[in-house]
C-alpha cells in the first residue's frame, strides 16, 4: 500500500528536541504542545530509538498513545544501524520500540541515517531492507522508508535496488540546496523524478535559519513584517512539489504556535519572496572558498590514500557553516574509509598535478585543525 500524501499533514512534530527540566523531558509541556498540535488538525509524530536517550519514544506513549484514539495520530520511528550487531538485534530493537511507545504497529518506519560507509553497509550486512518489507507484510509497519544523509549516487543505487521503498526523509532547506555535503537540491530532484514522497528534516537547519544575523532579519521583515524568520524557511520547503511532511523539532509552545500559524493557512512563496531568499543565501554564502573543482587528479597518486577533494569539500562547508556538525560527520566517514588529512606526508604529488594550482598541503592542515583537534 503506497503512501497517501493527501492524508499526511504538512507539519510534522519532531520529537528530538523536546523541552527538558534538569535533563528530564518536561511531560506537562510536551502534553500542552501535543494538544495544541492535534487541535489544529496535525497528527504526525516523528521519533527514533536514540532520541533523548530512548526517552522520546516513551514520551509518545505518555503524551499521545495513552491520550488519543489510535486512528487519530500517526507515529514514525527508526531502526539505528549502529545498534544492530546481529540479525536478532533487528527484532530486539523493534519490539523494544513498540513497548516504549505503547503501539502495536508503526505507521511509518525508517532505516535511520542511511549514508555511505558504515551505516549503509550495516543495513546491507543484516538485510534490513528486506526485513523492513517483511515487517510491513506482518502489519507491524504500515509504510517503510529510510532517512538519508548520503550521496546522490548512493540514493540512486538504493532506489534502483529497492523499488519497494515508499518514502524517503532528507535534510532539505534553502541554504543547503547546493551544499556539496548535504546535497539537498540533488536529492530532492532524484526523488521528485521518481515521484517518491519526501519527508523533510532540518528545514530550519537545527535552528540556524531561525536565529539569523540582523542583516538577514531586516531583509525578511522588509517584505513580510508579520512573519517570523523561521516561517520563511518552512514556507520555502512547503512550496516544493512532492514534499509530504516537514518535520520541526519544536521545543517550546511559542515555536509550536508559530509553526501552526505558518501551516494552518499555508501560503506558498511568491516571486518576490523567493528572490529575497535567494539574496539572503547569496550573502550568507559569500565566504572565500578553496577553488577545488573535484577533478580528482590528486587522488590516484596519493601514497596515503587521502580523498583530497572530499576533504576540501568538508573544509569549504565548515567555512560557510561553522556551527554545522555535518562536515564533521562527513569527515569522520571519509577517515573510516581512507586516509585522514593528518596522514599527509607533504610529498607534493597532489600539488604537482592540480590544474587549479591549489596549495593542497596547507588546506589539509586546515582540515586537521577543523576536524581532528576537537
C-alpha positions in Angstrom: 0.0 0.0 0.0 1.6 3.3 -1.1 1.8 6.4 0.9 -1.3 8.6 0.6 0.3 12.1 0.7 -3.1 13.8 0.8 -3.6 12.3 4.3 -0.3 13.5 5.6 -0.1 16.9 7.4 2.4 19.4 6.1 3.7 20.0 9.6 5.2 17.0 11.5 6.1 17.1 15.2 9.8 16.1 15.5 10.4 14.7 19.0 14.2 15.1 19.0 14.5 18.5 20.8 11.8 18.3 23.4 11.7 20.7 26.4 13.6 19.5 29.4 13.8 20.3 33.1 17.1 19.4 34.8 17.8 17.0 32.0 14.4 15.3 32.1 11.8 15.7 29.4 9.1 18.0 30.7 6.0 15.9 30.2 3.5 18.6 31.1 4.9 21.0 28.5 5.0 18.2 25.9 1.4 17.4 26.5 0.4 21.1 26.1 2.3 21.2 22.8 0.8 17.9 21.6 -2.7 19.0 22.4 -2.2 22.3 20.5 -0.8 20.4 17.6 -3.6 17.9 17.4 -6.3 20.5 18.0 -5.2 22.3 14.8 -5.5 19.3 12.6 -2.0 17.9 12.6 -1.1 14.3 13.6 2.4 13.1 12.5 4.8 12.4 15.3 8.5 11.6 14.4 10.7 9.8 17.0 13.6 7.4 17.0 15.2 4.7 19.1 18.1 7.1 20.2 16.3 10.4 20.7 16.6 11.7 24.2 18.5 8.5 25.2 15.4 6.5 24.3 13.0 8.6 26.3 11.5 10.3 23.2 9.7 7.0 22.3 8.5 6.7 25.9 7.0 10.2 25.7 5.0 9.1 22.7 3.3 6.6 25.0 2.6 9.1 27.8 1.6 12.2 25.7 0.0 10.6 22.7 -0.8 6.8 22.8 -2.5 6.9 26.2 -4.4 10.0 25.5 -5.7 9.7 21.9 -7.6 7.1 19.9 -5.2 5.2 17.6 -6.8 6.3 14.4 -6.3 10.0 15.3 -2.5 10.0 15.1 0.4 8.6 13.2 3.9 7.7 14.5 7.2 7.3 12.7 10.2 5.7 14.3 13.6 4.4 13.1 16.0 1.4 13.3 19.6 2.6 14.1 22.3 0.8 12.1 24.8 1.4 15.0 22.7 -0.7 17.4 22.5 -3.7 15.1 25.3 -6.3 15.6 23.4 -9.4 14.6 20.2 -10.5 12.8 18.4 -10.9 16.1 19.1 -7.3 17.1 16.6 -6.0 14.4 13.6 -7.6 16.2 15.0 -6.9 19.6 15.2 -3.1 18.9 11.9 -3.1 17.1 10.0 -4.9 19.8 11.5 -2.6 22.4 10.3 0.4 20.4 6.7 -0.9 20.3 6.9 -1.4 24.0 8.2 2.0 24.7 5.6 3.8 22.5 2.7 1.5 23.6 1.9 0.8 20.0 1.0 -2.4 18.1 2.4 -1.0 14.8 4.2 2.0 13.4 2.5 4.0 10.7 5.9 4.9 9.2 9.2 3.1 9.9 12.6 4.1 8.6 16.1 2.8 8.5 17.9 5.6 10.4 20.5 7.9 8.8 21.4 5.8 5.7 24.7 7.1 4.3 27.8 6.0 2.5 30.0 3.8 4.7 29.3 2.0 7.9 25.6 2.8 8.3 24.6 1.6 4.8 27.0 -1.3 4.9 25.4 -2.5 8.2 21.9 -2.3 6.8 23.0 -4.4 3.9 25.0 -6.8 6.1 22.0 -7.5 8.2 19.5 -7.5 5.4 17.5 -4.7 7.0 15.8 -3.5 3.7 14.1 -6.9 3.2 13.5 -7.2 7.0 11.5 -4.0 6.8 9.4 -5.3 3.9 8.6 -8.4 6.0 7.5 -6.3 8.9 5.2 -4.4 6.6 3.7 -7.7 5.4 3.2 -8.7 9.0 1.3 -5.4 9.6 3.8 -4.2 12.1 4.8 -1.4 9.7 2.3 0.4 7.5 4.8 2.3 5.4 8.6 1.6 5.0 11.3 4.0 4.0 14.6 5.5 5.2 16.2 8.7 6.4 19.1 9.7 4.2 22.4 11.6 4.7 24.4 10.2 1.8 25.5 11.0 -1.7 23.2 11.3 -4.7 24.9 8.2 -6.2 24.1 6.1 -3.1 20.4 7.3 -3.2 20.1 6.2 -6.8 21.7 2.8 -6.0 19.3 2.1 -3.2 16.2 3.2 -5.1 17.2 1.0 -8.0 17.8 -2.0 -5.8 14.7 -1.4 -3.6 11.8 -0.1 -5.7 9.5 -1.2 -2.8 10.7 1.9 -0.7 7.6 4.1 -0.2 9.1 7.4 1.0 12.5 9.0 1.9 13.4 11.5 4.5 16.1 14.0 3.6 17.7 17.2 5.0 16.2 20.0 3.0 16.4 23.7 3.4 17.2 26.8 1.3 20.8 27.2 2.4 21.8 23.6 1.9 20.3 23.4 -1.6 23.7 23.4 -3.3 25.7 22.2 -0.3 28.3 19.7 -1.6 28.0 17.6 1.5 24.2 17.6 2.2 23.2 17.7 -1.5 19.6 18.9 -0.6 18.8 20.0 -4.2 20.2 17.0 -5.9 18.4 14.5 -3.5 15.2 16.4 -4.0 15.5 16.2 -7.8 16.2 12.5 -7.7 13.1 11.7 -5.5 10.9 14.1 -7.5 11.8 12.5 -10.8 10.7 9.1 -9.3 7.6 10.5 -7.7 8.7 9.3 -4.2 7.1 11.2 -1.3 9.6 13.3 0.6 9.7 13.8 4.4 11.8 16.8 5.2 14.1 17.1 8.2 16.2 20.1 9.3 14.1 22.6 7.3 15.4 25.3 9.7 18.9 23.7 9.8 18.9 23.0 13.5 17.6 26.5 14.3 20.2 28.3 12.3 17.6 29.7 9.9 15.5 31.0 12.9 18.3 32.8 14.7 19.9 34.8 12.0 22.1 38.0 11.8 20.1 41.1 12.0 21.0 42.0 8.4 19.1 39.0 7.1 16.2 39.5 9.6 15.8 43.0 8.2 15.7 41.7 4.6 12.8 39.4 5.5 10.9 41.8 7.7 11.0 44.5 5.0 8.9 42.1 2.8 6.8 40.4 5.5 7.0 42.2 8.8 4.2 40.0 10.1 6.1 36.7 9.6 8.8 35.1 11.7 12.2 34.4 10.2 11.7 30.7 10.8 8.5 30.8 8.8 10.4 31.7 5.6 12.4 28.5 5.8 9.3 26.4 6.4 7.5 28.1 3.6 10.4 27.5 1.2 10.3 23.8 1.8 6.5 23.7 1.9 6.3 25.4 -1.5 8.2 22.5 -3.2 6.1 19.9 -5.1 6.4 16.3 -3.7 7.0 17.3 -0.1 4.7 15.3 2.1 5.5 16.3 5.6 8.0 18.8 7.1 9.4 17.9 10.5 10.1 20.6 13.0 11.8 19.8 16.3 9.7 22.1 18.4 10.9 22.6 21.9 8.6 25.4 23.1 4.9 26.3 23.0 5.9 29.5 21.2 7.7 27.6 18.4 4.6 25.3 18.1 2.3 28.3 17.8 4.4 30.0 15.2 4.7 26.8 13.1 1.0 26.2 13.3 0.3 29.7 12.1 2.6 29.1 9.2 0.9 25.8 8.1 -2.7 26.4 9.2 -3.4 28.6 6.2 -0.3 27.9 4.2 0.9 30.5 1.7 3.4 29.3 -1.0 6.3 31.7 -1.6 5.6 34.3 -4.3 8.3 35.5 -6.7 9.4 38.5 -4.6 9.8 36.3 -1.5 11.7 33.6 -3.4 14.0 36.3 -4.7 14.5 37.6 -1.2 15.6 34.2 0.0 18.0 33.9 -2.9 19.5 37.3 -1.9 19.9 36.1 1.7 21.5 32.9 0.6 24.0 34.7 -1.6 25.0 36.9 1.3 25.2 34.0 3.7 27.5 32.0 1.4 29.7 34.9 0.4 32.7 33.3 2.0 36.1 32.8 0.4 36.3 29.1 -0.6 39.0 26.7 -1.8 38.7 26.6 -5.6 38.7 22.8 -5.9 36.8 21.5 -9.0 36.8 17.9 -7.8 38.7 16.7 -10.9 40.3 14.1 -8.6 43.7 14.2 -10.4 45.2 14.4 -7.0 43.6 11.2 -5.7 45.1 8.3 -7.7 48.7 9.1 -6.9 48.3 9.9 -3.2 50.5 7.5 -1.3 48.3 7.8 1.8 45.0 7.2 0.0 43.6 10.6 1.1 40.4 11.6 -0.6 41.6 15.2 -1.0 38.6 16.8 -3.0 36.1 15.4 -0.4 38.2 16.7 2.5 38.3 20.1 0.8 34.6 20.0 0.4 34.2 19.4 4.1 36.6 22.4 4.8 34.6 24.6 2.5 31.3 23.7 4.1 32.8 24.3 7.6 33.9 27.8 6.4 30.4 28.6 5.4 28.6 27.0 8.3 30.8 27.0 11.4 28.2 25.6 13.7 27.0 22.8 11.3 28.0 19.3 12.5 27.5 17.5 9.1 31.0 18.4 7.9 32.5 16.7 11.0 30.3 13.6 10.4 31.2 13.6 6.7 34.9 13.9 7.5 34.7 11.0 10.0 33.2 8.8 7.4 36.0 9.7 4.9 38.6 8.9 7.6 36.9 5.5 8.2 37.3 4.6 4.5 40.7 6.1 3.7 43.4 8.4 4.8 43.0 11.3 7.2 44.2 14.8 6.5 46.9 14.3 9.2 48.3 11.3 7.3 49.6 13.7 4.6 53.4 13.3 4.3 53.7 16.6 2.3 55.2 14.8 -0.7 53.7 17.3 -3.1 52.4 14.8 -5.6 48.9 16.3 -5.4 50.1 19.9 -5.9 52.1 18.8 -8.9 49.0 17.6 -10.8 46.4 20.1 -9.6 45.0 22.1 -12.6 43.9 24.8 -10.2 47.4 25.1 -8.6 46.0 24.8 -5.1 48.2 24.8 -2.0 46.7 21.4 -1.0 49.2 20.6 1.7 48.2 23.8 3.6 44.5 23.1 3.0 44.9 19.6 4.5 46.5 21.3 7.6 43.3 23.4 7.8 41.3 20.2 7.7 43.3 18.7 10.6 42.7 21.9 12.7 39.0 21.8 11.8 38.2 18.1 12.2 40.9 16.3 14.2 41.5 18.7 17.1 38.1 18.7 18.6 
